Amino acid sequence: MSTVLEQTPTATGTEPRRAPWAAVLALALFEARQLLLRAPMLLALLLYIAWIVWRTPDFENGYPALQDADRATQSGPVLIALALLVCVNQAMLRSARRDTERHFAVLVLRPWQRTAGHALSVVPIVLLVAVCVSAQFGWTALESGSVGTASAGELLVGPLTVLVAGAFGVLLARLFSSVLAAPLAIVLLFFLLFGGAFPAGSGERGTRWLAPIVSENTSSAIPSDLMDRPAAWHALYLLGLALTVALVAVVVAGGRGPVLMGAVAAALALALTGGIVQTGALPDRTTVARARATNAPEKEQVCVRRDGSTYCAFPEWKPRTATWASVVDHVRSSAGGAARTQPVLVRQRVYATDGLASDGAIDPSANPHQVTVGTGWGGPRVPEFSAAVAAVLVTGSEKATSGLCDGRMVTIMWLALNWLPDPVKSLSNVRLDDSVTGSAIVLSPTDPMDMTSGQTSVVRELLDQPRESVAAKVRAHWTELTAPKVTSARAAELLGVKAPKEKDKCD
């Protein structure tokens, strides 16, 4: 009887090991799911989506310029970025808090590979933010009144800011084992951003572009070719910065090798290239173009004729000329005399000398029957433009309207407001203090106009009267109502309403 013994082959050191990158990807997907389920991240996402839904429909009164709409997508993702920085940092430190770090020694993944997995786990969050940014911008772009040209670089800033924050959360966990590091880093970041660590530098460029988000305080849109923001270079800078920070975290965790070191060098080169170019001085050609658009807009505009009037706009705003023509037609329909058929020149004007930071006043034009319109529309911009049209029809030019303080203001304001859906609300919108009683300053695309308390009461009474009834009286007494120095009391008498007791004396 014999026994056959079979020896089981043993593994040798030369047998190829399974590639660990499948495990790295599995870890990244698991940690990404865990990040999405964290309470701070869920709350931040809900607040971000609510912010989009609340803000987007009324952005720029429903008449957005897309070169402003792209930048409007950048502030919301900051909340996601802060939540991600804290959550991914805590995920990295989970094993240290729960004393399970020693168990990882028996697994296939080394510390630097686990770090790479955590760094990759932030990518799904970044993609989710990119979807939200696309939805917000797409919602704005689909508005019927949208004009202008967006920048892909500006749209990338929000998601890339989240990517940078996630990478910093990973690096902080490798440098500091305390969970307090991430909150303290956020406090330090706010101190740097709002404490002058990123000064303006040379005008619009300079070291302030080293911050993740570079905002501009602007009161009105300007043509996109006059902005000259280095958005593409800034996006490259943020991408390079995020990759550099994430790869440095892998190196700190023990990663080595020529491929990794080469990747660090390439990422750093991207960050340096974008960072240096974006902080360069503003080109002289941009300064010249801004001055030309401000002082001689006719050289840059396209003009169309409608019903005898001419409407000139910067190319991106050409679709709005039909809307401006509708306002002119409504105002002229209630006028009398030659004003009823008077052709006007509506010219779009901007103050763009200082780019998006421009806040200068536009001087009234001395050209006969020329009306200024800005780049904004909707909301209070409509009665403001309507008032400007009415003033030119009554006085002959914008220059002649400056300092106007007699009874002609009654005719101007009734012409401007009577055709609007809610004239009294429009009266409130066109006044600086949003009032419908007392004296106030009436806003206009150029110099504002003054309206006394007595004139306000007369206009209020006229707006309560049937429109056609008042229009007939305006046409019948047009010459006297538009005569210089006519009093508000006389205007009220001619129009059949109670005369004010106050004399025409503007503040």
C-alpha positions in Angstrom: 0.0 0.0 0.0 1.4 3.2 -1.0 0.5 6.8 -0.3 0.9 9.5 -3.0 1.7 12.8 -1.5 1.0 15.9 -3.7 2.7 19.1 -2.8 0.8 22.3 -3.2 2.7 24.9 -5.1 3.7 27.9 -3.0 3.6 31.5 -4.3 7.0 32.8 -5.2 8.2 36.4 -5.1 8.3 36.5 -8.8 4.5 36.1 -9.2 3.0 39.3 -10.4 0.9 41.2 -7.9 -2.5 42.5 -8.7 -2.3 46.2 -9.8 -3.5 48.4 -6.9 -5.2 51.1 -9.0 -8.4 49.2 -9.1 -8.4 49.3 -5.3 -7.6 53.0 -5.4 -10.6 53.6 -7.6 -12.8 51.5 -5.4 -11.7 53.5 -2.4 -12.3 56.8 -4.2 -15.9 55.7 -5.1 -16.6 54.6 -1.6 -15.3 57.8 0.0 -17.2 59.9 -2.6 -20.4 58.2 -1.6 -19.6 58.8 2.1 -18.8 62.5 1.4 -22.2 63.0 -0.3 -23.9 61.4 2.7 -22.2 63.6 5.3 -24.6 66.1 7.0 -22.5 69.2 6.3 -22.2 68.3 2.6 -25.9 67.5 2.2 -26.8 70.8 3.9 -24.4 72.8 1.8 -25.8 71.2 -1.4 -29.4 71.9 -0.4 -28.5 75.6 0.4 -26.6 75.9 -2.8 -29.5 74.6 -4.9 -32.0 76.8 -3.0 -29.7 79.8 -3.7 -29.7 79.0 -7.4 -33.5 78.7 -7.5 -34.0 81.9 -5.5 -31.6 84.1 -7.4 -31.6 83.0 -11.0 -35.2 83.9 -12.1 -34.8 87.6 -11.2 -31.1 88.0 -12.2 -30.7 91.4 -13.8 -34.5 91.7 -13.9 -34.8 88.9 -16.4 -32.7 90.7 -19.0 -29.2 89.3 -18.3 -25.9 90.1 -20.0 -24.2 86.7 -20.2 -20.8 88.2 -19.6 -22.2 89.0 -16.1 -24.2 85.8 -15.7 -21.1 83.6 -16.0 -19.4 85.4 -13.1 -22.7 85.1 -11.1 -22.1 81.3 -10.9 -18.9 81.7 -8.9 -20.0 82.7 -5.4 -22.4 79.8 -4.7 -19.9 77.0 -5.0 -17.8 78.6 -2.2 -20.2 77.0 0.3 -19.6 73.6 -1.2 -15.9 74.2 -1.2 -15.8 74.9 2.5 -17.9 71.9 3.4 -15.8 69.7 1.2 -12.6 70.9 2.7 -13.8 69.9 6.2 -15.5 66.7 5.2 -12.6 65.2 3.2 -10.2 66.2 5.9 -12.2 64.4 8.5 -12.5 61.3 6.2 -8.7 61.3 5.9 -8.3 61.4 9.7 -11.1 58.8 10.3 -8.6 55.9 10.9 -6.6 58.0 13.3 -9.7 58.9 15.3 -10.9 55.3 15.5 -7.5 53.8 16.0 -7.7 51.6 12.9 -4.6 52.9 11.2 -2.5 49.8 12.1 -5.0 47.5 10.3 -4.3 49.2 7.0 -0.8 47.7 7.0 -2.2 44.3 5.9 -4.1 45.8 3.0 -3.0 46.1 -0.6 -3.0 49.9 -0.5 0.0 51.9 0.8 -0.5 55.2 2.6 0.2 57.3 -0.5 -2.2 55.2 -2.6 -4.9 55.7 0.0 -4.2 59.4 -0.1 -4.6 59.3 -3.9 -8.0 57.6 -3.4 -9.2 60.3 -1.1 -8.0 63.0 -3.5 -10.0 61.3 -6.3 -13.0 61.1 -4.1 -13.6 64.8 -4.4 -14.0 64.6 -8.2 -17.7 63.5 -8.1 -18.5 66.5 -5.9 -16.7 68.8 -8.4 -18.7 67.3 -11.3 -21.9 67.8 -9.3 -21.1 71.4 -8.8 -20.3 71.7 -12.5 -23.8 70.4 -13.3 -25.3 73.0 -11.0 -23.2 75.8 -12.5 -24.4 74.6 -16.0 -28.0 74.6 -14.9 -27.8 78.0 -13.3 -26.1 79.6 -16.4 -28.3 77.7 -18.8 -31.4 78.9 -17.0 -30.1 82.5 -17.3 -29.0 82.1 -20.9 -32.5 80.8 -22.0 -34.2 84.0 -20.8 -35.8 85.7 -23.8 -34.1 89.0 -22.9 -30.5 87.6 -22.5 -27.7 89.1 -24.6 -24.0 89.1 -24.6 -21.2 86.5 -24.6 -20.1 84.2 -21.8 -16.7 83.0 -20.9 -15.9 79.3 -20.4 -13.1 80.3 -18.1 -15.5 82.2 -15.8 -17.9 79.2 -15.7 -15.0 76.9 -14.7 -14.0 79.0 -11.6 -16.8 77.6 -9.4 -16.0 73.9 -9.9 -12.3 74.5 -9.8 -12.6 76.4 -6.5 -14.3 73.3 -5.1 -11.5 71.1 -6.5 -8.8 73.3 -4.9 -10.6 73.2 -1.5 -10.9 69.4 -1.7 -7.2 69.1 -2.5 -6.2 71.3 0.5 -8.4 69.2 2.8 -6.4 66.1 1.8 -3.0 67.9 2.2 -4.0 69.3 5.6 -4.8 65.7 6.8 -1.3 64.6 5.8 0.4 67.5 7.4 -1.6 67.8 10.6 -3.3 65.0 12.5 -5.8 67.3 14.3 -9.4 67.7 13.0 -9.1 71.4 14.0 -6.7 72.1 11.2 -9.4 72.4 8.6 -11.6 74.9 10.5 -8.5 76.9 11.4 -7.5 76.9 7.7 -10.9 78.3 6.8 -10.5 81.1 9.3 -7.1 81.9 8.0 -8.4 81.8 4.4 -11.0 84.4 5.2 -8.4 86.5 7.0 -6.2 86.4 3.9 -9.0 87.1 1.5 -10.6 90.0 3.4 -7.5 91.2 5.2 -5.6 92.6 2.2 -3.4 89.6 1.5 -4.5 89.8 -2.2 -4.2 93.6 -3.0 -5.4 95.0 -6.2 -1.9 95.3 -7.6 -1.7 97.2 -10.9 -5.3 98.2 -11.5 -7.6 95.4 -12.6 -4.8 92.8 -12.6 -2.1 92.2 -10.1 -1.9 89.7 -7.2 -5.6 89.8 -6.4 -5.9 87.2 -9.2 -4.1 84.7 -7.0 -7.4 84.4 -5.0 -9.8 81.7 -6.1 -12.6 84.1 -7.0 -12.0 87.6 -8.3 -15.2 89.6 -8.1 -15.9 93.0 -9.6 -18.2 95.6 -8.1 -20.1 96.7 -11.2 -23.3 98.7 -11.6 -23.9 98.0 -15.2 -22.7 95.6 -17.9 -20.2 96.6 -20.5 -19.5 94.9 -23.9 -17.7 91.6 -23.4 -14.7 92.6 -25.5 -14.0 95.5 -23.2 -13.8 93.4 -20.0 -10.5 91.6 -20.8 -10.6 89.5 -17.6 -7.9 86.8 -17.8 -10.5 84.1 -17.1 -8.9 81.3 -19.1 -5.5 81.8 -17.5 -7.2 82.0 -14.1 -8.9 78.7 -14.7 -5.6 77.2 -15.7 -4.0 78.6 -12.5 -6.7 77.0 -10.3 -6.4 73.7 -12.1 -2.6 73.7 -11.7 -2.9 74.7 -8.1 -5.4 71.9 -7.3 -3.3 69.3 -9.0 -0.1 70.5 -7.3 -1.7 70.4 -3.8 -3.2 67.0 -4.3 0.1 65.5 -5.7 2.1 67.1 -2.9 -0.2 65.4 -0.5 0.6 62.0 -2.2 4.3 62.8 -1.9 4.0 63.7 1.7 2.2 60.3 2.3 5.2 58.5 0.9 4.7 58.4 -2.8 7.8 58.4 -5.0 8.9 57.6 -8.5 9.7 59.6 -11.6 6.1 59.6 -12.9 4.8 61.1 -9.7 7.6 63.7 -9.5 7.1 64.6 -13.2 3.3 65.0 -12.5 4.1 67.4 -9.6 6.5 69.4 -11.9 3.9 69.6 -14.7 1.1 70.7 -12.3 3.3 73.3 -10.7 4.2 74.6 -14.2 0.5 74.9 -15.0 -0.1 76.9 -11.8 2.9 79.2 -12.3 2.1 79.8 -16.0 -1.5 80.7 -15.3 -0.6 82.7 -12.2 2.0 84.8 -13.8 0.1 85.6 -17.0 -3.1 86.5 -15.2 -1.4 89.0 -13.0 0.2 90.9 -16.0 -0.7 94.5 -16.8 -3.9 95.4 -18.7 -3.1 95.7 -22.4 -3.0 99.2 -23.9 -5.4 98.2 -26.7 -8.1 97.5 -24.0 -7.6 100.9 -22.5 -7.9 102.5 -25.9 -11.0 100.5 -26.8 -12.7 101.4 -23.5 -12.1 105.1 -24.1 -13.5 104.8 -27.6 -16.6 103.0 -26.5 -17.2 105.6 -23.7 -16.5 108.8 -25.7 -17.3 107.8 -29.3 -19.7 104.9 -29.1 -21.0 105.5 -32.6 -17.7 104.1 -34.0 -18.5 100.7 -32.4 -22.2 100.4 -32.8 -24.7 99.0 -35.3 -27.9 101.0 -36.0 -31.4 100.0 -37.2 -34.3 102.2 -38.2 -37.8 101.6 -37.0 -40.8 103.9 -37.9 -38.5 106.8 -38.8 -36.4 106.6 -35.6 -32.9 105.3 -35.3 -31.7 102.9 -32.7 -27.9 102.4 -32.2 -26.5 99.7 -29.9 -23.3 97.8 -29.3 -23.5 94.6 -31.4 -24.3 92.3 -28.4 -27.4 94.5 -27.6 -28.8 94.8 -31.1 -31.7 92.4 -30.2 -33.0 94.9 -27.7 -33.6 97.7 -30.2 -37.1 96.4 -30.9 -37.9 96.7 -27.1 -36.6 100.2 -27.0 -38.7 101.1 -30.1 -41.8 99.8 -28.4 -41.2 102.2 -25.4 -40.6 105.1 -27.8 -43.9 104.3 -29.7 -45.9 104.2 -26.4 -44.6 107.5 -25.2 -45.1 109.3 -28.5 -48.6 107.9 -28.8 -49.7 110.1 -25.9 -47.8 113.2 -27.0 -49.2 116.1 -28.9 -48.0 118.5 -31.6 -45.0 117.6 -33.6 -43.7 115.3 -30.8 -46.3 112.8 -31.8 -44.4 111.9 -34.9 -41.0 113.2 -34.0 -38.2 110.8 -35.0 -35.6 110.2 -32.2 -32.1 108.8 -32.1 -31.7 106.3 -29.4 -28.1 105.6 -28.7 -26.7 103.1 -26.2 -24.0 104.6 -24.0 -21.7 103.2 -21.4 -19.0 104.4 -19.0 -16.3 101.8 -19.5 -13.1 103.7 -18.8 -12.3 101.6 -15.7 -13.8 98.4 -17.0 -16.2 96.6 -14.7 -15.3 98.9 -11.9 -16.5 101.9 -13.8 -19.0 104.0 -11.9 -18.9 107.3 -13.7 -21.9 109.3 -14.8 -22.9 109.6 -18.4 -23.2 113.2 -19.5 -26.5 114.2 -21.2 -26.3 114.7 -24.9 -26.8 118.1 -26.5 -27.8 116.6 -29.8 -31.5 117.4 -30.6 -33.9 114.5 -30.1 -31.1 112.0 -29.0 -32.0 109.7 -26.1 -29.5 107.7 -24.1 -30.2 104.1 -23.1 -27.9 101.9 -20.9 -27.0 98.3 -21.0 -29.5 97.2 -18.3 -33.1 96.6 -18.9 -36.2 95.4 -17.1 -37.5 96.5 -13.7 -36.8 100.2 -13.0 -34.7 100.5 -16.2 -37.9 100.6 -18.3 -39.6 103.7 -16.6 -36.1 105.4 -16.4 -35.8 105.1 -20.2 -39.4 106.0 -20.7 -38.8 109.2 -18.7 -35.8 110.0 -20.7 -37.8 109.7 -24.0 -40.6 111.8 -22.6 -38.1 114.5 -21.4 -36.5 114.7 -24.9 -39.9 114.9 -26.6 -40.9 117.8 -24.3 -37.7 119.8 -24.1 -35.9 118.9 -27.3 -32.7 117.4 -25.9 -31.2 115.7 -22.8 -29.1 118.8 -22.1 -32.2 121.0 -22.0 -33.7 118.7 -19.4 -30.9 119.4 -16.9 -32.1 121.6 -14.1 -35.7 121.4 -15.2 -38.0 122.4 -12.4 -41.2 123.8 -13.8 -44.6 122.4 -14.7 -43.2 120.5 -17.7 -42.2 117.7 -15.2 -45.9 116.9 -14.9 -46.2 116.3 -18.6 -43.0 114.4 -18.8 -43.8 112.0 -15.9 -47.4 111.4 -17.2 -46.1 110.6 -20.6 -43.5 108.3 -19.2 -45.7 106.3 -16.9 -49.3 106.3 -18.2 -48.8 103.4 -20.6 -47.0 101.0 -18.2 -49.0 98.1 -16.6 -48.7 99.6 -13.0 -48.0 103.3 -13.4 -47.9 104.0 -9.6 -45.4 101.2 -9.0 -43.4 102.4 -11.9 -43.4 105.9 -10.4 -41.9 104.4 -7.2 -39.3 102.5 -9.3 -38.1 105.5 -11.1 -37.6 107.6 -8.0 -34.4 107.4 -6.0 -36.2 106.9 -2.6 -38.9 104.5 -4.0 -41.6 106.9 -2.8 -44.9 107.9 -4.4 -45.4 111.0 -2.3 -43.4 114.2 -1.6 -40.4 115.4 -3.5 -37.8 113.1 -5.0 -35.0 112.6 -7.5 -36.2 110.9 -10.8 -33.5 108.5 -12.1 -32.5 108.6 -15.8 -29.8 107.1 -17.9 -27.9 110.4 -17.8 -28.5 113.2 -15.2 -31.4 112.7 -12.9 -34.4 115.1 -12.8 -36.1 116.8 -9.8 -39.7 116.3 -8.9 -41.4 118.5 -6.3 -44.1 117.4 -3.9 -46.7 119.3 -5.8 -45.7 117.8 -9.1 -45.9 114.3 -7.5 -49.5 114.9 -6.3 -50.6 116.2 -9.7 -49.0 113.2 -11.5 -50.6 110.8 -9.0 -54.1 112.3 -9.7 -53.5 112.1 -13.5 -52.5 108.5 -13.3 -55.8 107.8 -11.5 -57.8 109.3 -14.4 -58.7 107.4 -17.6 -55.7 107.4 -19.9 -57.5 108.5 -23.1 -59.2 111.3 -21.3 -55.9 112.8 -20.0 -54.2 112.1 -23.4 -56.9 114.2 -25.2 -56.2 117.1 -22.9 -52.4 116.7 -23.2 -52.7 116.9 -27.0 -55.2 119.8 -26.9 -52.9 121.9 -24.7 -49.5 120.5 -25.8 -48.0 123.9 -26.7 -48.7 125.5 -23.3 -47.9 122.3 -21.3 -44.4 122.2 -22.9 -43.7 125.9 -22.8 -40.7 126.8 -20.6 -41.6 128.2 -17.2 -45.1 126.8 -17.2 -46.1 126.3 -13.6 -47.3 123.0 -12.2 -50.5 124.7 -11.0 -51.2 125.8 -14.6 -50.5 122.3 -15.9 -52.9 120.9 -13.4 -55.6 123.4 -14.4 -55.2 122.6 -18.1 -55.4 118.8 -17.3 -58.4 119.1 -15.1 -57.0 118.1 -11.7 -56.5 119.9 -8.4 -53.6 122.4 -8.5 -50.9 122.0 -5.9 -50.4 124.7 -3.3 -46.6 124.5 -3.4 -44.7 126.5 -5.9 -42.2 124.9 -8.3 -39.1 125.0 -6.3 -36.8 121.9 -6.6 -34.5 120.9 -3.8 
